[in-house]
Amino acid sequence: MGKASNDIPFLEKFMLPTDDYEIFKFGGSFLKDEERGITTMLKYFPSYLSEGQLRENNIRHNLQVMFDLVKKYFAKEYGYTGMEIELSNRYQNTINSYIYNDGISPAFVHIDELFESTVMGFLLAMLKWSKDFDNLKIYGECFQYVLFLMNDVCIFGEMQGTDANNALMDTVNGDIQILQLAEDCYWTIAAFSLAHEVAHAYLASIGKKYTEKHPEKEEYDADSIAYHIVLKIIMEEKGADTVLEEYTYLAPMIYMDFFDLYYYTDRVLYKTFFYGWKHPLPIKRKNRLFAVVDKDEYEFNTVDGNHLYSGFLDVYDEFKDQLLLKMERGKLDQIIWKERREQMRRRMDYDKERSNGI
């Protein structure tokens, strides 16, 4: 959700100098295990999925295919090809996406493997929680998993291990409806995130300038363009292999809520207040997105999407209430790593000063 360039360096987890192109492009590692993923799906959804179907889905639905579709719509809607922009998808310990576009090196958009697994896990847990809210066992398991994602994964950048993945899959075991809902919402979020980063390159290509007084306007503009791309894909790609489902049209709002819960958890557990001098708070970005989708040019059935988002907001609010309550009662002491968080904060402050030449 940002960019790296000669003018404004951005990579929240690293704060690296912008001339370290090799580190940005080739840093990190590949952890994705397609075979293990297929085995897991067959174990937990044996009545609904086959190995052949899963392998075909992996070919038809992946980040590169979605990235190509997003670039196709940039050409169609804005006359911007951006075909030279590449996709990077390694594990760099961050849930943030970014674009590296210094005007010299080949531009690329990075979507971290951690982003993929975290957003998908978040959607599975939150939607399952919403569906089975009155089931105390499901309620507890989903709350614990979302807290694990916010603390261990989002704050400290740790990839979920096998035990954590198994715990989540045990919770959603056999619930094909939740799996489909989560997958559909994930692809809309992925399309929005990809389009947001390409939008930065598009804005640069048309010479759009932003003042230091209001640098956040670029993020609002990139969000607006990205959401337009997503809504156009939803409206015009019905029946295509890479279709984004109509009822997921509010998924970008869920994405903003995801980041809001991340920052909220950090604030409650570690008294850390997010401040991005050019990145407005998620709630402000979400309100701008609502203003986009309310335009008359976007026409499709919103009933199912509104219902889905309403249920999501119920557990979104519940997570906040329970987190604060359990924190006040000292029930979260064992998961709080204050010293480690402080070391991370000091390191990030140091790297930020170094990248700014201070």
Residue pairs with C-beta under 8 A, 6 or more apart in sequence:
1 96
1 97
1 98
1 193
1 196
1 219
1 259
1 279
2 10
2 11
2 12
2 96
2 97
2 98
2 99
2 219
2 278
2 279
3 10
3 98
3 99
3 100
3 101
3 197
3 200
4 10
4 11
4 18
4 24
4 98
4 99
4 100
4 101
4 102
5 18
5 100
5 101
5 102
5 103
5 204
6 18
6 19
6 102
6 103
6 104
8 215
8 278
9 15
9 16
9 17
9 18
9 355
10 98
10 278
11 24
11 94
11 96
11 98
12 94
12 96
12 276
12 348
13 92
13 93
13 94
13 96
13 157
14 23
14 92
14 94
14 351
15 348
15 351
15 352
15 354
15 355
16 23
16 24
16 351
16 355
17 354
17 355
18 102
18 355
19 102
21 100
21 102
21 105
24 100
24 110
25 88
25 100
25 105
25 108
26 90
27 90
27 92
28 90
28 91
28 92
28 93
28 112
28 113
29 90
29 91
30 90
30 91
30 113
31 91
31 113
31 159
32 113
32 116
34 58
37 54
38 51
38 54
38 55
38 58
40 165
40 169
41 49
41 54
42 49
42 50
42 51
42 54
43 169
44 169
44 172
44 173
44 174
45 174
45 176
45 179
47 174
48 176
60 241
60 242
61 187
61 241
61 242
63 87
63 89
63 111
63 116
63 190
63 194
64 87
65 242
66 187
66 190
66 191
66 194
66 242
67 87
67 109
67 194
69 191
69 233
69 237
69 242
70 191
70 194
70 195
70 198
70 229
70 233
71 81
71 82
71 83
71 85
71 198
73 195
73 229
73 232
73 233
74 80
74 81
74 82
74 195
74 198
74 202
74 229
75 81
75 82
76 232
77 228
77 229
77 232
78 202
78 225
80 201
80 202
80 205
80 206
82 198
82 201
82 202
82 205
84 106
84 107
85 99
85 101
85 107
85 108
85 109
85 198
85 201
86 106
86 107
86 108
86 109
87 108
87 109
87 111
87 194
88 108
88 109
88 110
88 111
89 110
89 111
89 112
89 113
89 116
90 110
90 112
90 113
91 112
91 113
91 114
91 159
92 110
92 112
92 114
93 112
93 114
93 157
93 158
94 112
94 114
94 115
94 157
95 112
95 114
95 115
95 118
95 119
95 153
95 154
95 157
95 262
96 112
96 115
97 109
97 110
97 111
97 112
97 115
97 193
97 194
97 196
97 197
98 109
98 110
98 197
99 107
99 108
99 109
99 110
99 197
99 198
99 200
99 201
100 107
100 108
100 110
101 107
101 200
101 201
101 204
103 204
107 201
109 194
109 197
109 198
111 190
111 193
111 194
113 159
114 153
114 157
114 159
115 193
116 190
117 159
117 160
118 149
118 153
118 154
118 160
119 186
119 189
119 190
119 255
119 258
120 182
120 183
120 186
121 145
121 149
121 160
121 165
121 168
122 146
122 149
122 258
123 181
123 182
123 185
123 186
123 254
124 168
124 172
124 178
124 179
124 182
125 142
125 145
125 146
125 149
125 168
125 171
126 142
126 146
126 254
126 312
126 315
126 316
127 178
127 181
127 182
127 185
127 308
127 311
127 312
128 138
128 142
128 171
128 172
128 175
128 178
129 138
129 139
129 142
129 143
129 146
129 315
129 318
130 311
130 312
130 314
130 315
131 175
131 177
131 178
131 311
132 138
132 139
133 139
133 314
133 315
133 318
138 171
141 167
141 170
141 171
142 171
142 315
143 318
143 319
143 322
145 164
145 167
145 168
145 171
146 261
146 319
147 265
147 319
147 323
147 332
147 335
148 160
148 164
149 160
150 261
150 262
150 265
150 266
151 265
151 269
151 335
152 158
152 160
153 159
153 160
154 262
154 265
154 266
155 262
155 265
155 266
155 269
155 270
155 341
156 337
156 340
156 341
156 344
172 178
172 179
181 308
184 244
184 245
184 247
184 248
185 248
185 251
185 254
185 308
186 251
187 244
187 248
188 230
188 234
188 244
188 245
188 248
188 249
188 251
188 252
189 251
189 252
189 254
189 255
191 229
191 230
191 233
191 244
192 226
192 227
192 229
192 230
192 251
192 252
192 255
193 226
193 255
195 225
195 226
195 227
195 229
195 230
196 222
196 223
196 225
196 226
197 222
198 226
199 221
199 222
199 223
199 225
199 226
199 229
200 218
200 222
202 225
203 218
203 221
203 222
203 225
208 218
208 221
210 217
210 218
215 277
215 278
216 278
216 279
216 280
218 278
219 278
219 279
219 280
219 285
220 280
220 285
220 288
223 252
223 285
223 288
223 289
223 292
224 288
224 289
224 292
226 252
227 252
227 289
227 292
227 293
228 292
230 244
230 249
230 252
231 249
231 292
231 293
231 298
233 244
234 244
234 245
234 246
234 248
234 249
234 300
235 298
235 299
235 300
237 243
237 244
238 246
246 300
246 301
246 304
246 305
247 301
247 304
247 305
247 308
248 305
248 308
249 293
249 300
249 302
249 305
250 293
250 305
250 306
250 308
250 309
252 289
253 286
253 289
253 290
253 309
254 309
254 312
256 282
256 283
256 285
256 286
256 289
257 282
257 286
257 312
257 313
257 316
259 282
260 281
260 282
260 283
260 286
261 316
261 319
261 320
263 274
263 281
263 282
264 320
264 323
265 323
266 272
266 274
267 273
267 274
268 323
268 324
268 327
269 327
269 332
269 335
269 336
269 341
270 336
270 338
270 341
272 341
272 345
274 281
323 332
326 332
